[in-house]
Amino acid sequence: MRAVVQRCTRAEVRSEGEVVGRIERGLCVLLGAGQGDGDADVDLLVDKIVNLRIFDDAEGKMNLALGDVGGALLVVSQFTLYGDARKGRRPSFIEALGPDEARALCDRFVTRARGLGVSVETGRFRTAMQVELVNDGPVTLLLDSRKQF
């Protein structure tokens, strides 16, 4: 699985003109599932993201995790994270997991994060969405479960 993680002061996602997820301080996570991904990839990413020490402490050092600052997650599924644009001008998405399997893994990600006590908002799977956020820092990380970070 792949994730683009952005530290934010606020974020929201809209689908069909309706706000379907909104958070204040926390992390906006664009989440993609690829061929061969499974529960182990989900667990690895959830644990990594929830425990990333990327929030500033009193001295301005990135030393605090999501729970330390009372932050939330906004999780938005994004199959385009598996887009391959190395050949030609139109990306190929054959490495992205099919929608039914991808939805199950995204749902597991959300369930697991909530099980750890994290407040989680989401987008709406398989719809066109607009994501708006204020990236704090800016801080943006790319995570890939197959690369073990």
Residue frames as a rotation matrix with the C-alpha (Angstrom) as fourth column:
MET 1
0.581 0.814 0.000 0.00
0.814 -0.581 0.000 0.00
0.000 0.000 -1.000 0.00
ARG 2
-0.554 -0.714 0.428 1.03
0.708 -0.674 -0.210 3.55
0.439 0.186 0.879 -0.59
ALA 3
0.528 0.690 -0.495 0.19
0.840 -0.511 0.184 6.67
-0.125 -0.513 -0.849 1.34
VAL 4
-0.380 -0.487 0.786 0.82
0.392 -0.855 -0.340 10.36
0.838 0.179 0.516 0.91
VAL 5
0.250 0.381 -0.890 0.72
0.966 -0.032 0.257 11.80
0.069 -0.924 -0.376 4.43
GLN 6
-0.313 -0.289 0.905 0.34
0.326 -0.928 -0.183 15.54
0.892 0.237 0.385 4.90
ARG 7
-0.533 0.102 -0.840 0.41
0.818 -0.193 -0.542 17.27
-0.217 -0.976 0.020 8.26
CYS 8
-0.400 0.477 0.783 -2.40
0.428 -0.658 0.620 19.80
0.810 0.583 0.058 8.24
THR 9
-0.986 0.161 0.035 -4.09
-0.121 -0.564 -0.817 22.43
-0.112 -0.810 0.576 10.34
ARG 10
-0.026 0.988 0.150 -7.39
-0.435 0.124 -0.892 21.55
-0.900 -0.089 0.427 8.65
ALA 11
-0.953 -0.197 -0.230 -8.63
-0.290 0.376 0.880 19.40
-0.087 0.905 -0.415 5.78
GLU 12
-0.032 0.964 0.265 -11.88
-0.406 0.230 -0.885 18.42
-0.913 -0.136 0.384 4.16
VAL 13
-0.970 -0.164 0.180 -13.09
0.079 0.487 0.870 16.26
-0.230 0.858 -0.459 1.31
ARG 14
-0.151 0.939 -0.309 -16.17
-0.688 -0.324 -0.650 16.84
-0.710 0.115 0.695 -0.80
SER 15
-0.921 0.018 0.390 -18.06
0.276 0.736 0.618 14.44
-0.276 0.676 -0.683 -3.02
GLU 16
-0.340 0.818 0.463 -20.94
0.828 0.027 0.559 15.45
0.445 0.574 -0.687 -5.26
GLY 17
-0.150 0.205 0.967 -20.90
-0.001 -0.978 0.207 18.94
0.989 0.030 0.147 -3.75
GLU 18
0.848 0.511 0.139 -21.24
-0.182 0.034 0.983 17.66
0.498 -0.859 0.122 -0.17
VAL 19
-0.180 -0.877 0.446 -18.61
-0.883 -0.056 -0.467 17.77
0.434 -0.478 -0.764 2.57
VAL 20
0.658 0.418 -0.627 -18.21
-0.210 0.901 0.380 14.10
0.723 -0.118 0.680 3.53
GLY 21
0.481 -0.539 -0.692 -15.17
0.857 0.454 0.243 14.38
0.183 -0.710 0.680 5.81
ARG 22
0.486 -0.317 0.814 -13.56
-0.144 -0.948 -0.283 17.21
0.862 0.021 -0.507 7.75
ILE 23
0.428 -0.406 -0.807 -10.82
0.890 0.344 0.299 17.44
0.157 -0.847 0.509 10.36
GLU 24
0.934 -0.342 0.098 -8.93
-0.356 -0.909 0.217 20.14
0.014 -0.238 -0.971 12.17
ARG 25
0.085 -0.994 0.067 -5.31
-0.992 -0.079 0.097 19.49
-0.092 -0.075 -0.993 13.23
GLY 26
0.492 0.035 0.870 -4.02
-0.211 0.974 0.080 16.14
-0.845 -0.223 0.487 12.07
LEU 27
-0.676 -0.734 0.065 -3.00
-0.206 0.273 0.939 14.21
-0.707 0.622 -0.336 9.00
CYS 28
0.509 0.703 -0.497 -4.55
-0.742 0.067 -0.667 14.01
-0.435 0.708 0.555 5.57
VAL 29
-0.447 -0.628 0.637 -3.79
-0.256 0.772 0.581 10.56
-0.857 0.097 -0.506 4.17
LEU 30
0.329 0.419 -0.847 -4.19
-0.944 0.115 -0.310 9.75
-0.032 0.901 0.433 0.49
LEU 31
-0.201 -0.314 0.928 -4.29
-0.529 0.832 0.167 5.95
-0.824 -0.458 -0.333 0.49
GLY 32
0.246 0.228 -0.942 -3.77
-0.951 0.245 -0.189 3.57
0.188 0.942 0.278 -2.42
ALA 33
0.284 -0.095 0.954 -3.88
-0.372 0.906 0.201 -0.22
-0.884 -0.412 0.222 -2.57
GLY 34
-0.059 -0.422 -0.905 -1.87
-0.998 0.010 0.060 -2.18
-0.017 0.907 -0.422 -5.13
GLN 35
0.589 0.219 -0.778 -1.71
-0.430 0.900 -0.071 -5.69
0.684 0.376 0.625 -6.50
GLY 36
-0.065 -0.615 -0.786 -0.55
0.364 0.718 -0.593 -8.09
0.929 -0.324 0.178 -3.79
ASP 37
-0.678 -0.149 0.720 -1.42
-0.513 -0.606 -0.608 -5.82
0.526 -0.782 0.334 -0.87
GLY 38
-0.015 0.669 -0.743 -3.16
0.396 0.686 0.610 -7.37
0.918 -0.286 -0.275 2.13
ASP 39
0.864 0.487 -0.131 -3.89
0.275 -0.237 0.932 -7.07
0.423 -0.841 -0.339 5.82
ALA 40
0.289 -0.833 -0.471 -0.20
0.913 0.091 0.398 -7.00
-0.289 -0.545 0.787 6.76
ASP 41
-0.534 -0.461 0.708 0.32
0.705 -0.706 0.072 -3.92
0.467 0.538 0.702 4.57
VAL 42
0.347 0.760 0.549 -2.65
0.152 -0.624 0.767 -2.19
0.926 -0.183 -0.331 6.19
ASP 43
0.857 0.007 -0.515 -1.42
0.510 0.123 0.851 -2.93
0.069 -0.992 0.102 9.70
LEU 44
-0.115 -0.992 -0.057 2.08
0.985 -0.121 0.121 -1.75
-0.127 -0.042 0.991 8.87
LEU 45
-0.484 -0.047 0.874 0.87
0.466 -0.859 0.212 1.57
0.741 0.510 0.437 7.44
VAL 46
0.613 0.759 0.219 -1.63
0.170 -0.398 0.901 2.28
0.771 -0.515 -0.373 10.20
ASP 47
0.681 -0.397 -0.615 0.95
0.711 0.158 0.685 1.70
-0.175 -0.904 0.390 12.90
LYS 48
-0.392 -0.886 0.248 3.52
0.920 -0.385 0.080 3.83
0.025 0.260 0.965 11.09
ILE 49
-0.302 0.320 0.898 1.18
0.349 -0.840 0.416 6.74
0.887 0.439 0.143 10.35
VAL 50
0.746 0.665 -0.032 -0.48
0.246 -0.230 0.942 6.89
0.619 -0.710 -0.335 13.78
ASN 51
0.736 -0.492 -0.466 2.90
0.576 0.093 0.812 6.84
-0.356 -0.866 0.352 15.50
LEU 52
0.104 -0.698 0.709 4.86
0.794 -0.371 -0.482 9.16
0.599 0.613 0.515 13.20
ARG 53
0.210 -0.126 -0.970 6.51
0.771 -0.589 0.243 11.85
-0.602 -0.798 -0.026 15.31
ILE 54
-0.459 -0.328 0.826 5.95
0.843 -0.455 0.288 14.72
0.281 0.828 0.485 12.89
PHE 55
0.662 0.646 0.380 4.23
0.425 -0.742 0.519 17.29
0.617 -0.182 -0.766 15.11
ASP 56
-0.185 -0.801 0.569 6.23
-0.055 -0.570 -0.820 20.00
0.981 -0.183 0.061 16.84
ASP 57
0.112 0.110 -0.988 6.93
0.955 0.263 0.137 19.85
0.274 -0.959 -0.075 20.54
ALA 58
0.822 0.252 -0.510 7.34
0.463 -0.817 0.344 22.92
-0.330 -0.519 -0.788 22.77
GLU 59
0.012 -0.914 -0.405 10.84
0.082 -0.403 0.911 23.44
-0.997 -0.045 0.070 21.35
GLY 60
0.401 0.242 -0.883 9.66
-0.768 -0.437 -0.468 23.35
-0.500 0.866 0.010 17.74
LYS 61
-0.725 -0.673 -0.144 11.14
-0.661 0.622 0.420 19.91
-0.193 0.400 -0.896 17.04
MET 62
0.166 0.746 -0.644 9.16
-0.773 0.505 0.385 17.20
0.613 0.434 0.661 15.26
ASN 63
-0.846 -0.529 0.076 8.83
-0.412 0.555 -0.723 14.96
0.340 -0.642 -0.687 18.27
LEU 64
-0.520 0.738 0.430 5.11
-0.482 0.162 -0.861 14.33
-0.705 -0.655 0.272 18.82
ALA 65
-0.940 0.264 0.217 2.72
0.342 0.702 0.625 11.81
0.013 0.662 -0.750 17.28
LEU 66
-0.487 0.832 0.266 -0.93
0.019 -0.295 0.955 12.19
0.873 0.470 0.128 16.31
GLY 67
0.326 0.651 -0.686 -2.24
0.674 0.348 0.651 11.08
0.663 -0.674 -0.326 19.70
ASP 68
-0.400 -0.589 -0.702 0.12
0.909 -0.352 -0.223 13.43
-0.116 -0.728 0.676 21.53
VAL 69
-0.995 -0.001 -0.096 -1.50
-0.015 -0.986 0.165 16.45
-0.095 0.166 0.982 19.87
GLY 70
-0.305 0.948 0.094 -5.08
0.113 0.134 -0.985 15.15
-0.945 -0.290 -0.148 19.84
GLY 71
-0.595 -0.032 -0.803 -5.01
-0.718 -0.428 0.549 15.05
-0.362 0.903 0.232 16.04
ALA 72
0.384 0.786 0.484 -7.33
-0.238 0.591 -0.771 13.28
-0.892 0.181 0.414 13.62
LEU 73
-0.753 -0.539 0.376 -6.98
0.196 0.362 0.911 11.51
-0.628 0.760 -0.167 10.28
LEU 74
0.376 0.769 -0.516 -8.71
-0.625 -0.201 -0.754 12.33
-0.684 0.606 0.405 7.02
VAL 75
-0.527 -0.531 0.663 -8.34
0.030 0.768 0.639 9.22
-0.849 0.357 -0.389 4.87
VAL 76
0.413 0.593 -0.691 -9.06
-0.692 -0.289 -0.661 9.51
-0.592 0.752 0.291 1.14
SER 77
0.288 -0.277 0.917 -8.73
0.419 0.897 0.140 6.50
-0.861 0.343 0.374 -1.14
GLN 78
0.510 -0.198 -0.837 -6.65
-0.686 -0.681 -0.257 7.23
-0.519 0.705 -0.483 -4.22
PHE 79
0.728 -0.177 0.663 -5.95
0.369 0.915 -0.161 4.51
-0.578 0.362 0.731 -6.77
THR 80
0.918 -0.360 0.169 -3.85
-0.005 -0.435 -0.901 6.96
0.397 0.826 -0.400 -8.81
LEU 81
0.501 -0.781 0.372 -1.00
-0.757 -0.187 0.627 6.47
-0.420 -0.595 -0.685 -6.34
TYR 82
0.057 -0.445 0.894 -0.32
0.176 0.886 0.430 3.34
-0.983 0.133 0.128 -8.38
GLY 83
0.957 0.252 -0.145 -0.25
-0.069 -0.290 -0.955 5.22
-0.283 0.923 -0.260 -11.68
ASP 84
0.043 -0.950 0.310 2.76
0.562 0.280 0.778 4.42
-0.826 0.140 0.546 -13.84
ALA 85
0.899 0.289 -0.328 3.69
-0.035 -0.701 -0.712 7.28
-0.436 0.652 -0.620 -16.17
ARG 86
-0.018 -0.999 0.051 7.10
-0.044 0.052 0.998 6.01
-0.999 0.016 -0.045 -17.26
LYS 87
-0.767 -0.209 0.607 5.94
0.547 0.281 0.788 5.22
-0.335 0.937 -0.102 -20.81
GLY 88
-0.290 0.671 0.682 3.95
0.771 -0.258 0.582 7.56
0.567 0.695 -0.443 -22.98
ARG 89
-0.828 0.034 0.560 1.81
-0.194 -0.954 -0.230 10.40
0.526 -0.299 0.796 -21.70
ARG 90
0.259 0.947 0.192 -1.15
-0.693 0.044 0.719 8.52
0.673 -0.319 0.668 -20.28
PRO 91
-0.502 -0.505 0.702 -0.57
-0.861 0.364 -0.354 6.75
-0.077 -0.783 -0.618 -16.95
SER 92
-0.193 0.381 -0.904 -1.28
-0.173 0.894 0.414 3.06
0.966 0.236 -0.107 -16.60
PHE 93
-0.089 0.250 0.964 -3.11
-0.981 -0.192 -0.041 1.90
0.175 -0.949 0.263 -13.49
ILE 94
0.352 0.258 -0.900 -2.69
-0.338 0.931 0.135 -1.88
0.873 0.257 0.415 -13.87
GLU 95
-0.623 -0.652 -0.432 -0.78
0.201 0.401 -0.894 -2.06
0.756 -0.644 -0.119 -10.57
ALA 96
-0.586 0.508 0.631 -3.73
-0.797 -0.503 -0.335 -0.63
0.147 -0.699 0.699 -8.64
LEU 97
-0.921 0.328 0.210 -5.88
0.206 0.869 -0.451 -3.16
-0.330 -0.372 -0.868 -6.82
GLY 98
-0.558 0.795 0.238 -9.41
0.426 0.028 0.905 -3.69
0.713 0.606 -0.354 -8.12
PRO 99
-0.353 0.426 0.833 -12.16
-0.506 -0.836 0.213 -1.63
0.787 -0.346 0.511 -6.48
ASP 100
0.703 0.687 -0.183 -13.72
-0.216 0.452 0.866 -4.35
0.678 -0.569 0.466 -4.31
GLU 101
0.386 -0.652 -0.652 -10.41
0.824 0.561 -0.073 -5.48
0.414 -0.509 0.755 -2.84
ALA 102
-0.597 -0.628 0.499 -9.15
0.381 -0.769 -0.513 -1.91
0.706 -0.116 0.698 -2.49
ARG 103
0.095 0.719 0.689 -12.30
-0.499 -0.564 0.657 -0.86
0.861 -0.406 0.306 -0.64
ALA 104
0.819 0.209 -0.534 -11.87
0.263 0.690 0.674 -3.75
0.509 -0.693 0.511 1.81
LEU 105
-0.065 -0.930 -0.361 -8.28
0.927 0.078 -0.368 -2.70
0.370 -0.358 0.857 2.57
CYS 106
-0.590 -0.083 0.803 -9.18
-0.013 -0.994 -0.112 0.98
0.807 -0.076 0.585 2.92
ASP 107
0.492 0.836 0.244 -12.04
-0.376 -0.048 0.925 0.04
0.785 -0.547 0.290 5.26
ARG 108
0.613 -0.347 -0.710 -9.64
0.688 0.677 0.263 -2.11
0.389 -0.649 0.653 7.29
PHE 109
-0.495 -0.821 0.284 -7.22
0.596 -0.559 -0.577 0.84
0.632 -0.116 0.766 7.52
VAL 110
-0.267 0.490 0.830 -9.96
-0.441 -0.828 0.347 3.09
0.857 -0.273 0.437 8.90
THR 111
0.759 0.603 -0.245 -11.25
-0.118 0.499 0.859 0.44
0.640 -0.623 0.450 11.31
ARG 112
0.276 -0.750 -0.601 -7.76
0.855 0.478 -0.203 -0.31
0.440 -0.458 0.773 12.60
ALA 113
-0.651 -0.513 0.559 -6.96
0.260 -0.843 -0.471 3.40
0.713 -0.162 0.682 13.12
ARG 114
0.111 0.777 0.620 -10.25
-0.586 -0.452 0.672 3.93
0.802 -0.438 0.405 14.97
GLY 115
0.760 0.141 -0.634 -9.45
0.280 0.809 0.516 0.86
0.586 -0.570 0.576 17.07
LEU 116
-0.248 -0.917 -0.311 -6.30
0.856 -0.057 -0.514 2.64
0.454 -0.394 0.800 18.19
GLY 117
0.074 0.402 -0.913 -8.43
0.846 -0.510 -0.157 5.51
-0.528 -0.760 -0.378 19.45
VAL 118
-0.883 -0.433 -0.182 -7.85
0.255 -0.766 0.590 7.86
-0.395 0.474 0.787 16.52
SER 119
0.199 0.907 -0.370 -10.66
-0.006 -0.377 -0.926 10.06
-0.980 0.187 -0.069 15.22
VAL 120
-0.800 -0.474 0.368 -10.99
0.297 0.221 0.929 9.26
-0.521 0.853 -0.036 11.50
GLU 121
0.308 0.808 -0.503 -12.96
-0.366 -0.387 -0.846 10.95
-0.878 0.444 0.177 8.74
THR 122
-0.435 -0.435 0.788 -13.06
0.481 0.628 0.612 9.61
-0.761 0.645 -0.064 5.18
GLY 123
-0.709 0.237 -0.664 -13.86
-0.671 -0.517 0.532 10.43
-0.217 0.823 0.526 1.63
ARG 124
0.406 0.859 0.312 -16.45
-0.543 0.501 -0.674 8.53
-0.736 0.104 0.669 -0.38
PHE 125
-0.425 -0.675 0.603 -15.01
0.000 0.666 0.746 5.51
-0.905 0.317 -0.283 -2.17
ARG 126
-0.580 0.045 0.813 -15.23
0.757 0.399 0.518 5.42
-0.301 0.916 -0.265 -6.00
THR 127
0.702 0.708 0.076 -16.54
0.684 -0.641 -0.349 8.95
-0.199 0.297 -0.934 -6.42
ALA 128
-0.012 -0.644 0.765 -14.94
0.547 -0.645 -0.534 12.08
0.837 0.412 0.360 -7.75
MET 129
0.591 0.143 -0.794 -13.69
0.798 -0.251 0.548 13.99
-0.121 -0.957 -0.263 -4.73
GLN 130
0.350 -0.507 0.788 -12.18
0.056 -0.828 -0.558 17.39
0.935 0.239 -0.261 -4.05
VAL 131
0.406 -0.337 -0.850 -9.69
0.907 0.265 0.328 17.54
0.114 -0.904 0.412 -1.22
GLU 132
0.437 -0.258 0.862 -8.81
-0.058 -0.964 -0.259 20.84
0.898 0.063 -0.436 0.39
LEU 133
0.659 -0.245 -0.711 -6.24
0.749 0.306 0.588 21.25
0.073 -0.920 0.385 3.13
VAL 134
0.745 -0.574 0.340 -3.81
-0.571 -0.812 -0.120 23.60
0.345 -0.104 -0.933 4.74
ASN 135
0.557 -0.654 -0.512 -0.52
0.525 0.755 -0.393 21.72
0.644 -0.049 0.764 4.76
ASP 136
0.978 -0.159 0.137 1.26
-0.204 -0.558 0.804 22.63
-0.052 -0.814 -0.578 7.99
GLY 137
0.415 -0.901 0.124 4.99
0.391 0.300 0.870 23.14
-0.822 -0.312 0.477 7.56
PRO 138
0.506 0.762 -0.405 4.62
-0.829 0.560 0.018 22.02
0.240 0.327 0.914 4.82
VAL 139
-0.517 -0.562 0.646 5.20
-0.669 0.736 0.105 18.43
-0.535 -0.378 -0.756 5.90
THR 140
0.629 0.648 -0.429 4.49
-0.775 0.483 -0.407 15.71
-0.057 0.589 0.806 3.34
LEU 141
-0.425 -0.741 0.519 5.73
-0.659 0.647 0.384 12.11
-0.621 -0.179 -0.763 3.47
LEU 142
0.243 0.407 -0.880 5.47
-0.860 0.510 -0.002 9.27
0.448 0.758 0.474 0.97
LEU 143
-0.301 -0.284 0.910 5.10
-0.736 0.676 -0.032 5.83
-0.606 -0.680 -0.412 2.52
ASP 144
0.190 0.289 -0.938 5.08
-0.813 0.582 0.015 2.45
0.550 0.760 0.345 0.77
SER 145
0.645 0.144 0.751 4.52
-0.669 0.581 0.463 -0.74
-0.369 -0.801 0.471 2.75
ARG 146
0.955 -0.293 0.052 6.57
0.279 0.819 -0.501 -2.77
0.104 0.493 0.864 0.28
LYS 147
0.243 -0.906 0.346 9.59
0.031 -0.350 -0.936 -0.59
0.969 0.238 -0.057 0.88
GLN 148
0.345 -0.018 -0.938 9.23
0.877 0.361 0.316 -0.96
0.333 -0.932 0.140 4.65
PHE 149
0.991 0.126 -0.041 9.65
0.133 -0.954 0.267 2.78
-0.005 -0.270 -0.963 4.85
